[in-house]
Amino acid sequence: MDKAFPRLRARDDLFTSFINHMLQSKLFYKTNKPSFASELRTGEEKSAISNELLVNAGFIDQLMAGVYSFLPLGFSVLKNVENIIRKNMIDAGGQEILMPVLQPKENWIKTGRWNNLDVLFKVNGSGDKEYALGPTHEEVVSPLAKKNVFSYRDLPISVFQIQTKFRDELRAKSGLLRTREFLMKDLYSFHANQEDLDKYYEKMIKVYFNIFKELGIGKQTYLTLASGGTFSKYSHEFQMVTDAGEDIIYICNKCKTAVNKEIKNETPACPNCSSDSFVEKKAVEVGNIFKLGTKYSLPFDLKFKDSDGSEKPVIMGCYGIGLGRSIGAVVEASHDEKGIIWPKEIAPFLVHLIEINPSTGSGQAKKVKATAEKIYQDLQKQGIQVLYDDREDKSAGEKFAEADLIGIPYRIVVSEKTLAKNSVEVKERNKKSTKLVKIKQLSKLFK
C-alpha cells in the first residue's frame, strides 16, 4: 500500500507527526464531568451516553442540533476510523474519488427523488436555480460512470469517497448517532450482470465485518435483513446492539442472522434458516448495503456494449458507513462509569503519560519532570502516539479522573514514589489493576 499510494501515506504521516507531539497543557479542549442525564440541556436532542462522554471529554462540540465540530481529540479518532475504512475499501478493489456536495436539481428530478426524499436539503441559488445538498451520491456517480463505462471490458469497477453528507432529519438526536451533517463512506459498484453483483455483494459483507472488527464493535454487530424496496427482495443493514439504539432488531437464536422490525412483521420465521426463535434487541445501524440493480443507471442511460454487441444497462450496488455514527457506536459499546474506553486501533493516542508533581519541599520536582520528558521523547522515537500531561496546576486526582474520562488505552504515571524504584506505574484503561514497570523495560511494553 505504501508504494501504491505514496501521497496517501505522506498525508497520514503528516497528521501522525502532528498528533504524536502533544502536550496536554497546549491541547485545544476542555473537560466537564459527565452527568449521564436522561435529556441533554439543548432540549431538542435526546441524550445518549456516547454524546455525554464525547462532549464532556472534549472530543466534539455541538454547534446546533445535529451539527458538531470535531476537536483535536475527536479529529484524531475520526482520522483513525477513516484510515481503517479507506484501507479496507482499497483492499476490496475500490478506487477513491471525491464528488461534489452541491448537486443539480435536474439529476434529482430524473430519479424522482426531488419531491420524494423527505430528508433532502434544497438550496436556492442565483436567479431561479435550485440545488440539492447531497444526502447520498447516486445522482452524481451514475452520470459520472456514464462518461467512463462503455464496454463490458470496463466492468466491473467500484469507486468510493469519504465525504460530508447532509440530511434534513426531522429530529436530530443521540449525538453522533443521528445528525444532519456527517461524514460518510459511500462506495458504488458497477457490473455487467446480476451474478457479478451478487458475488461482489457477498465479498463486501465480509469486508464490512472486518471493518467493524477493527473498530472494536465486531462482536456486537449483526448482519440484519431489511426491505430491499424497489431494488431487491432484501437489503442488508449492519446493526450494533446498544440501549441507545432507536431500531428494534430480532436476532435468530439458531443462526444469529438478524431481521429488522419490518421484515419480522412480514415473515415471522427467519429468512435464513426458517427458525421462529428470536431475541429482541435495541440497536443502531452502523452500515448498510444495497443491490441497486438498474434503479439509477436507467434514468441516466448508463449502458454498456456486451461481448455479443448488444446494449445493456449497467447493474449497480452501493455500500455506506457513517464515520461519526461509528464513533458514537464504539463509545456506546465501550465505556464505564468513569468515561470512555477506546479500542487501541482508533484511540486518539495509545499512551497517556502523566507527570505527578512532587510534594512541596521534596526537591524531586526537576527529576520527575526530566524523567517524564525523556520518556515522552523516547516514546515518540518509537512511533508511539502519546499525550503528555505536563500540567502543573492539576492534582493527581484531577489528572487521573480526566485520564479515565478521555479513555486512552495505556496510562503511564511518573511520580516521586515510582522513581524511588526506578519505575513508572502502568495501567490499562480497560483493567482495574496497576503495575510497576522499570523505566529501562518500558520500551518493550509496546512492541
N, C-alpha and C positions, 0 to 999 in steps of 0.2 A: 504494500500500500504506500509506503514512503516514497518509492521510486516512481510509482504511477501517479501520485498526487502530491508533487513537491510543494505546490502553493498551499494546499490544504494543511500540510504538515507545518509549513512556515507560519501560517496564521495561528494554528494551535500552539506552536512553540512560543509565539509572541504573547499569547494570552497566558500560557503556563508560566512564562518568565515573570509576568506582572503579578499573578496570583501567588506565586511561590514566595515573594518577598513582601510580607505583610506584617507590620507591627500593629497590634490591636489599638494602641494609642492613636494611630493615624487612620483607622478603619472608619469609613463612612457608614455609620449605623448608630442606632440607639436601641436598647432593650427595655422591655417592660415585663413585669411578672404576669404571665397569662392567667386569665380569670376562669377559663373554660366555661364561660357564660352560655346560657341557652340561646341568647339572642345577641347579635352584635349591636353596638351602640348606634350605628347608622340607621337602624330600623328597617331598611329595605332588604338587606341580605340576611338570610338565615345563617346562623353561626355553624361552623364546623371546627372540630379540634385542630385540623390542619391549618385552617385560616388563623385561629387564635395563636398557634405556635409560630407560624411563618411571619406574621405581622409583629408579634411581640419579641421574637428573636432577631428582628432586624433584617430579614431576608427580602421582604416585599413591603410596599407601601400602597395603600388604597387611595387612588385619586378620586374616584367616584364608584358607585355601584357597578361591579363587573369590569372595572378597569384598574390595572395595577402597574406600578413601577417595580422593576427588579433591582434591588440594591446590590452592592458588590458580592455579598454572601450568596444571595439568591441568584445572581447572574452567573456565578461560578457553578452552582448546581445546574442551572439551565444549560450552560455550555457542556457540562459533562453528560447530561441526558441527550443533548443534541448530537454529541460525538458518538455515543453508543448507537443511536438510531441511524446516523449517517453511515457508520461503518457497516451496519447490517444491511442497509439498503444497497450500498455499493457491492457488498459481497453477494447480494441476490441479483446482481446484474443491472441495478438501477443507475441511470446517469443523472447527475444533479443539474437542475436548471433553476431559474428564478423568473416567475411570471408576475405581471402587474396586479396590484390590488385593485386599481381603478379599471373598471370593465365597461364596455359599451352596452347600452340598453338593448340594442338590436340583437346581440347574441342571446340575451335572456328572453327576448320575445320569441326567437327561433325555437327555443327549447320549451316554451310555455311556462317558464318559471318566474317571469317578471311579476305576474299578478298572483301566482300560486304559492310562492315561497314566503311564509309569514315572517321569517327572521331576516329577510333581505333589507339591508340598509340602502336607501336610494338617495342619490346626491344630485342636486340641480347645479348645472354648470352655466357658463355664459350663454346668453340667448335662450333658446328653448331646449338645450341639450340636457339629457339625463344620463346618469351613470349608476352603476352598482358598485358597492364596496364588497369585494369578493368574500363570501362565506365558504366558498369552495371553488374549484377551478375547471370543471368540465367544460364550461362555456368558453374557456380560453385555450385549454390544452387540445381540444378537438380540432378547431380550425388551425392551430399550430401544427398538429400532426399531419393535417391535410397538405401542408407545404413540404412535408418531408417523407411521407409514405405514398408510394405509387405502385409498387410491385410486391408480390409475395416475398421477393428477396429482401425487402425492407422490414419484414416481420419475422419473429416477434421483436418488440422493443419496449422498454419501460423507462420512464423518466420520473423524477421526483423533485420536490422542493421542500425547504423548511422555511416557512414564511408566515407573516401575520394574516389572520383572518378576522372578519367582523360579522357578528350575528346579533340581530336586534332581539335578544332574549326578553320575553315578557317579564320574567323575574330572574335577575342575576342573583345567585345565592351560593352559599357554601364556599366562599373564597375562590380559589383557583379551579374548583370543581365545575363551576358554571359561570363563565364570563362572557362579556360582549366583545372583547378584543383579546385574541390569544394567538400563540404561536403553534403552528400545526405542521406536521409532516404529511404531505399527501403524495402518493405515488400512483401513476396511471400506467397501465399496461395495455398493449395493442397486439392483437392476434389475428391470424388468418382464419381460425376455426375454433369451434367450441371446445374441442378436445385439448387444444393447446392452452386455452384459457383455464380449463379445469386443472390441468397439470401445474400451471404456474400458481394458481389459486391455492392449491394444496401445499405447494412449496412455501408460499407466503404465510400460511398458518404456522408452519414450523419456525419461520423467521421471526414472526411476532412473539411466539412463546419464548424464543431465545432472547429477544429484547427485554421482555418483562422479567425474565430470569436475571438478566444482567442489571436491571433496575432494582432488583430486590423484592419484587412482588409476584414472582412466578408461581409460588405455591398457593397464593390467594386468588389467582386469576383463572377464570374458566372460559372456554370457548362456548359461546352462547348462541343458540339458533334464534334468529329474528325473521320477521317477514321480509321477503325479497321485493315486495311491492310489485312494480311493473317490470322489474329486472329479471327475477328468477323466483323459484319457489321459496328459497331461503337466502338470507344474507347472514353474516356472522358478526357478532359483537364479542369483544373481549371484556368481560365484566370482572372487576375485582371486588370481592366481598368486603363490605365495611358498613358499619352502622350509620355512617354519614351519607350513604348512597341513597339516591332518590328512585332507583329502579328496583323492581322485585324480580328475582330470578328463581327458577326451580331447578335444583341440581339432582340429576338422576343418581339414586343410591347405587345403581348397578354399574353404569359405565362412566359416570361423572361428567357426562355431557350436560350442559345447562340449556334451558329454554326460557325465553322471556315471557312475561305475563300474557302477551297477545297470542303467542304460539300455544301456551299451556291451555288457554281457553278454547282454542280451535282443535287441538289434538291432545287429549288427556294423557295418552301414552307417549313415552319417549320416542321421538322420530328415529333415533339412532339404534336402540335395542328393544323397543316395544315394552319396556318395563313401565309399571304405573306407580312406582315408589319414588317419591321426590322429597327433598328437604327445601323449604322456602328460606331465602336469604335476601337481605338488602345488599345492593351492590352499586358501584359506579362504573360506567363504561369508560375504559381507557384506550380503546381502539376499535375500529370496525373495518370490514372489507366487504365489497360488493362485486358481483358479476353484473356489470352494466349492460352487457350484450351490445345491441346497436342503438340503445336509447339516446346516446349523444353523438354517435357517428352519422346517423341518417339525417338529422337536421342540418348538419354542415357538409353533407355529401362526401363524407370521409370514406372513400372506397379504394380498393387496390385491384390490380390485374393479376389473376391467379395464373398458375402454370399452364392451364388449358386455354388461356386467353380471355376467359370470362371475367366480368367485373363484379366484385362482391363488396359488401360493406365490411369495414373493419370491426372486429369484436373487441370490446374494452372491459377492463376491470379497474377498480380503484381501491386504495388501501390507505386509511388515515390513522394517525396517532396525535393526540393533543399533548404538547410538551408540558405546559403548565399544569394541566389536569393530571398528568402522570406524576408530577412532583407532589401535588396535593394528595394523590392516592398513596404515594410512598409514605408520606408523613402520617396519613390516617392509619396505615398498616404498621408503622414503626415509630412508636413514641411511648413514653411512660408519664408518670405524674410530674416528672421534673422537666421534661422537654422532649426534643426531637432525638431520635437515634438514627443517624444517617448510615445507609449501607456504604461500604468503603468505595464502591465504584462511582458513586455520584456525590459523595460528600464534598463540601467546599474546600476543605483541607483534610489531609489524612491525620495530622498531628496538631494538637492544641498544646503549645508549650507555655507553661505558667510559671512565672517568677514570683516567689513569695518573699515579701520584704522582711528582713530580719528584725528582731525586736530592738528597740531603741538602746543604744549603748553597747551592742554586742560586737561592733567592729567588723561584722561579716558582710555588710551590705555590698561592698565592692567585689568581694569574692563571689557572692551569689550572682550578681549581675554579670560579671565577667564569664562565669561558667555558663549561665543561660545564653549569653550572646554567642559563645563558642559552639554550644550545642545547636543553636539556631543556624549558624553558618555551616556547620558540618552536615546537618540535615538537608540544607539547600544543595550542598555539593553532591549529595546522593540523589538529588532529583525528587526529594520528598516534599510535598506541599505542607507548609507549616504556618500556623497562625501563632504569633509570639505575643503573649500577654505581658507587655513590659510596663504596664501602668503602675504608678507608684501611689496613686490616691485611692486604691481599692483594697479592701481587706481580703484575706484568704477566703473567707466565707462568701463574699460577694463574687470573687473570681470563680469559685467552684460552682456556685449556683448558675452563673451566666454560662459557664462551660457546658453544664448539663442541659441548659435551655437550647444552646446552639447545636449541640449534638455531634460534634466532631468525633470520629471513631476512637482515637487514642489521646489520652491526656497525660502529659509528662510534667511533673512538678519538680522544680528546683528550689530548695529551701536550705536554711542553715542546718536543719535537722538531717536532711538527706545527704548533704555534703559531709557531715561528720562521719558518714560511712562510705564516702566516695561514690555515692549512688544518686539516682533520681527515683521518684515514685512514678510508677506507670499504672494507669487504669484504662481498661477498655470501656467505652460508653455503654455497651450492652451487658456489662458484668458489674457485680457489686464489689468484688474483691480488688485490692490493690497489691502491688508487689514492688519490692526494691530491686532495681537493676543497676549494676555497676556501670558507671559512665563509659568505661572502655568497651563494654559489651553492648552498648545501646545501638550501635550501627547494625548489629546482627539481627536486631529485633524486627527490622522491616525488610529484610532480604527474602 
